[in-house]
Amino acid sequence: MTDKSGPLRQRNLFEWNLPGNLNIGGGTTSTGSSLHPTVSSDSTGSQDVRKTGQQVIPDEDPHRAILLDRDDEEGDPFDLMGDGVGDEFDGGENEDEDEESGGHESAPKHRGRQSLPPAVKDQYDKHLEFLKQGSGPGSMPRLYAVHQTFWLPHQANFFIMKNATKPRPSQLYNHRWFYWDPDHLVEGGLKCPNCETHLHRHGFTRPRRVVDLEAVFYMIGQRHHCPHCRNAKTNEKSVTFNSWDSRIVTKLPPALAAEFPACLSHRNAIADSVLAVMRTCFQYGMGSKQFSNCLQVLHYRHFDKIHAQYLEDVLYVGMDLDHQ
């Protein structure tokens, strides 16, 4: 800091106006810099300083309890990416527990799993019906055979609002959906990462939420059952794998593995584009908290955009009715 007379010196703790500080205005040299607290040579003065002085930094207690991380019921603000569209536990890897336990009642439940929001559940059911159309047992889904894409058909919000039945506001979240089933795209099908046995299809997965730059999208995959591996807890042949299991994806042909759009952790998932931007920001000096704030701003901006789009459409329809 500077003023008209030049740079200001840095004040130490003994010069700040703290309650009980006996060194304010004292203990300075001819240059005006404070060195150490002035303590009287007699024992009475030193006792007075100890009694009235305020300790700024508390002493460390070696016997204090260690605070461990725990789940917060309300969660962190960063967990609210795409408000109203689910929580950070949607489709996490713990969903394997029920299957691998063989369906016993004593199997641990996924503590974070919650029911899907109505708008997401409606889209999920609709997409499952589409994926099942014209696909017999073992046949390639139409999405791959005809449309030759991994992304499910996506309707723009403008056409959703022009439907005969007025949509609910939550339907304008209108998430993108990605279907990942490499079993149809690899010669010979997928193999068990443990024993190399051919895996059998075991049904669709729950939606897995992925945080993208401006919104979230959902992924649907297949569960695959190994007829040979046994569960370590129950000794039953109930071991299953998700189609996006890292042990399966790493064994896919590189050209096919490159189509997978997300980076998954135990419970969360972010898009590859978000990971690339995050690495760039960290490389050029932006911290994790600042990046989190930027990502939140982009998500809130996207929400405000679709919110305004819905309100403007309602206003436009109302003006048309008044003119009629």
C-alpha positions in Angstrom: 0.0 0.0 0.0 1.2 3.6 -0.7 0.2 7.1 0.1 1.5 10.5 -0.9 4.6 10.1 1.3 5.5 6.8 -0.3 5.0 3.1 0.5 3.4 2.3 3.8 5.1 -0.2 6.1 3.3 -3.4 7.1 1.9 -3.3 10.7 2.5 -6.2 13.0 0.0 -7.8 15.4 1.1 -5.6 18.3 0.1 -2.4 16.6 -3.5 -3.3 15.8 -6.1 -2.0 18.2 -6.9 -5.3 19.9 -8.6 -5.4 23.3 -5.9 -5.6 26.0 -3.0 -4.7 23.7 -0.6 -2.7 25.8 1.8 -2.1 23.0 -0.2 0.3 20.9 1.8 3.4 20.3 4.8 1.9 22.1 7.8 -0.1 21.4 8.7 1.7 18.2 12.1 2.8 16.9 13.0 6.1 15.5 12.0 5.0 12.1 8.4 4.3 13.3 8.5 0.5 12.9 7.4 -1.7 15.8 9.7 -4.4 16.7 8.6 -6.4 19.8 6.2 -5.8 22.6 7.6 -3.8 25.4 7.6 -5.9 28.6 8.5 -4.5 31.9 11.6 -5.9 33.6 9.8 -6.6 36.8 7.6 -9.7 37.3 4.5 -7.7 38.1 4.5 -6.0 34.7 5.0 -9.2 32.8 2.1 -10.9 34.7 -0.2 -7.9 33.8 0.7 -8.4 30.1 -0.1 -12.1 30.2 -3.4 -11.5 32.0 -4.7 -8.7 29.7 -3.2 -9.7 26.4 -5.4 -11.3 23.8 -4.2 -14.4 22.0 -4.9 -14.1 18.3 -4.0 -17.7 17.2 -5.1 -20.4 19.7 -2.6 -23.0 20.9 -2.8 -26.3 19.1 -4.3 -29.1 21.1 -2.7 -32.4 20.3 -5.5 -34.3 22.0 -8.4 -32.7 20.0 -10.7 -35.0 18.1 -10.1 -35.4 14.4 -13.0 -34.2 12.3 -13.7 -36.7 9.4 -15.5 -35.8 6.2 -19.2 -36.8 6.4 -22.1 -36.5 4.0 -24.0 -33.3 4.3 -27.8 -33.9 4.0 -28.2 -30.5 2.3 -25.2 -31.0 0.1 -22.8 -28.4 -1.3 -24.1 -25.6 -3.7 -22.0 -27.2 -6.4 -24.2 -30.3 -6.1 -27.2 -28.4 -7.4 -26.0 -28.3 -11.0 -29.2 -28.4 -13.0 -31.6 -27.6 -10.1 -34.5 -29.9 -9.9 -33.0 -32.7 -12.0 -31.7 -35.1 -9.4 -28.8 -35.3 -7.0 -25.2 -36.2 -7.3 -25.9 -39.8 -6.5 -28.0 -40.5 -9.6 -26.8 -43.7 -11.2 -23.6 -44.0 -9.1 -21.5 -47.1 -9.1 -23.1 -48.3 -5.8 -26.1 -49.3 -7.9 -24.2 -52.6 -8.4 -24.7 -53.6 -4.8 -28.2 -54.8 -5.1 -27.4 -57.0 -8.2 -24.2 -58.4 -6.9 -25.7 -59.3 -3.6 -28.0 -61.8 -5.2 -31.2 -59.9 -4.1 -30.9 -60.8 -0.4 -32.8 -58.6 2.0 -29.6 -58.0 4.0 -27.9 -56.4 1.0 -26.8 -52.8 1.7 -29.0 -50.2 0.2 -27.7 -47.3 -1.8 -27.9 -44.5 0.8 -27.9 -41.7 -1.7 -30.3 -43.1 -4.3 -33.5 -41.1 -4.6 -36.4 -41.3 -7.0 -36.0 -39.6 -10.3 -37.7 -36.2 -10.8 -40.9 -36.5 -12.8 -39.5 -34.8 -15.9 -36.4 -37.0 -16.0 -38.4 -40.2 -15.3 -40.8 -39.4 -18.2 -37.9 -38.9 -20.5 -36.3 -42.1 -19.3 -39.4 -44.2 -19.8 -39.9 -42.7 -23.3 -36.3 -43.4 -24.3 -36.5 -47.0 -23.1 -39.6 -47.6 -25.3 -37.7 -46.2 -28.2 -34.6 -48.3 -27.6 -36.8 -51.5 -27.4 -38.6 -50.8 -30.7 -37.7 -53.3 -33.4 -34.9 -54.9 -31.5 -35.3 -58.6 -30.8 -33.1 -60.5 -28.5 -29.5 -59.9 -29.4 -30.3 -57.6 -32.3 -28.7 -54.1 -32.7 -30.9 -51.2 -31.5 -32.3 -48.9 -34.2 -30.4 -46.0 -32.7 -27.2 -47.7 -33.9 -28.4 -49.6 -37.0 -30.5 -46.8 -38.6 -29.6 -43.5 -37.0 -26.0 -44.5 -36.4 -25.5 -42.3 -33.4 -25.1 -42.7 -29.7 -27.3 -39.7 -28.8 -31.1 -40.3 -28.6 -33.4 -38.0 -30.7 -33.6 -34.6 -29.1 -36.5 -32.2 -29.6 -35.9 -28.5 -29.4 -37.8 -26.5 -26.7 -39.6 -24.4 -29.4 -41.4 -27.5 -30.8 -42.1 -28.8 -27.2 -43.9 -25.6 -26.5 -45.9 -25.7 -29.7 -47.4 -29.1 -28.9 -51.2 -29.3 -28.5 -50.9 -30.0 -24.8 -49.0 -27.2 -23.0 -45.9 -28.7 -21.4 -45.0 -28.4 -17.8 -42.2 -25.9 -17.1 -39.9 -28.7 -15.9 -40.1 -30.3 -19.3 -38.1 -27.5 -20.8 -35.0 -28.8 -19.0 -35.1 -31.1 -22.0 -31.9 -32.9 -21.3 -29.9 -34.7 -23.9 -29.6 -38.5 -23.5 -26.7 -40.8 -24.5 -27.0 -44.5 -24.9 -23.9 -46.7 -24.4 -24.1 -50.3 -25.4 -20.8 -51.4 -27.0 -21.8 -55.1 -26.8 -23.4 -54.7 -30.2 -20.4 -52.9 -31.6 -17.6 -55.3 -30.7 -17.0 -58.5 -32.6 -17.8 -61.4 -30.3 -19.5 -59.1 -27.7 -18.1 -58.0 -24.4 -16.0 -60.2 -22.2 -15.8 -60.3 -18.4 -12.9 -58.2 -17.2 -12.2 -60.8 -14.6 -12.4 -64.2 -16.3 -12.8 -63.3 -20.1 -16.1 -65.1 -20.2 -18.7 -63.8 -22.6 -21.1 -61.5 -20.7 -24.9 -61.8 -21.0 -27.2 -58.8 -21.2 -29.0 -58.1 -17.9 -31.3 -55.1 -18.6 -31.0 -51.3 -18.8 -29.2 -49.2 -16.2 -30.6 -46.3 -14.2 -29.9 -42.9 -15.8 -26.5 -41.6 -15.0 -26.3 -37.8 -14.6 -23.3 -36.1 -16.2 -22.4 -32.4 -15.6 -21.7 -30.6 -18.8 -20.6 -27.0 -19.4 -24.1 -25.4 -19.5 -26.4 -28.1 -18.4 -26.5 -31.8 -17.5 -27.2 -34.8 -19.7 -28.1 -38.3 -18.9 -26.6 -41.6 -20.0 -28.4 -45.0 -20.3 -26.4 -48.2 -20.5 -26.7 -51.9 -20.2 -26.0 -54.2 -17.3 -24.1 -57.4 -18.2 -24.1 -60.6 -16.2 -21.1 -62.9 -15.9 -22.2 -66.6 -15.8 -18.9 -67.7 -14.3 -17.8 -65.2 -11.6 -19.1 -65.6 -8.1 -20.0 -62.9 -5.6 -17.4 -62.8 -2.8 -20.0 -62.2 -0.1 -22.8 -64.6 -1.2 -20.8 -67.1 -3.3 -23.5 -66.8 -5.9 -23.2 -66.2 -9.6 -24.6 -62.7 -9.4 -21.8 -60.5 -10.5 -22.8 -57.8 -13.0 -21.1 -54.9 -14.8 -22.3 -51.6 -16.2 -21.5 -51.1 -19.9 -19.4 -48.0 -19.0 -17.3 -49.9 -16.4 -13.8 -48.6 -16.8 -12.5 -52.2 -17.0 -14.7 -52.7 -20.0 -14.1 -49.3 -21.7 -10.4 -49.7 -21.6 -10.5 -53.0 -23.5 -12.7 -51.5 -26.3 -11.2 -50.5 -29.7 -9.7 -47.0 -29.3 -12.0 -45.6 -32.0 -15.1 -46.8 -30.1 -13.8 -45.9 -26.7 -13.3 -42.3 -27.9 -17.0 -41.9 -28.4 -17.7 -42.2 -24.7 -18.4 -38.6 -23.6 -17.8 -38.6 -19.8 -15.3 -39.1 -17.1 -16.8 -41.1 -14.2 -16.0 -41.3 -10.6 -17.6 -43.5 -7.9 -20.7 -41.3 -7.7 -20.3 -38.4 -10.0 -19.6 -37.8 -13.7 -18.5 -34.8 -15.8 -18.3 -34.4 -19.5 -15.0 -34.7 -21.3 -15.3 -31.1 -22.4 -15.7 -29.9 -18.8 -12.6 -31.9 -17.8 -10.6 -30.4 -20.7 -11.6 -26.8 -19.7 -10.9 -27.6 -16.0 -7.4 -28.8 -16.8 -6.7 -25.7 -18.9 -8.0 -23.4 -16.1 -5.8 -25.1 -13.5 -2.8 -24.9 -15.9 -3.2 -21.1 -16.3 -3.7 -20.2 -12.7 -7.5 -20.5 -12.0 -8.3 -22.4 -8.8 -10.8 -25.1 -8.2 -13.2 -22.8 -6.3 -13.1 -20.2 -9.1 -13.7 -22.9 -11.7 -16.7 -24.2 -9.7 -18.1 -20.7 -9.5 -17.7 -20.2 -13.3 -19.5 -23.5 -14.0 -22.4 -22.5 -11.7 -22.7 -19.2 -13.5 -23.0 -21.0 -16.9 -25.6 -23.4 -15.5 -27.7 -20.6 -13.9 -27.4 -18.7 -17.2 -28.8 -21.7 -19.1 -31.6 -22.0 -16.6 -32.5 -18.3 -16.9 -32.5 -18.6 -20.7 -35.1 -21.5 -20.8 -37.1 -19.8 -18.0 -37.4 -16.6 -20.0 -38.2 -18.6 -23.1 -41.1 -20.3 -21.4 -42.4 -17.0 -19.9 -42.1 -15.2 -23.2 -44.1 -18.0 -25.0 -46.8 -17.7 -22.4 -47.0 -14.0 -22.8 -47.0 -14.3 -26.6 -49.9 -16.8 -26.5 -51.8 -14.5 -24.1 -51.4 -11.5 -26.5 -52.7 -13.6 -29.4 -55.8 -14.6 -27.4 -56.5 -10.9 -26.5 -56.3 -10.0 -30.2 -58.8 -12.6 -31.1 
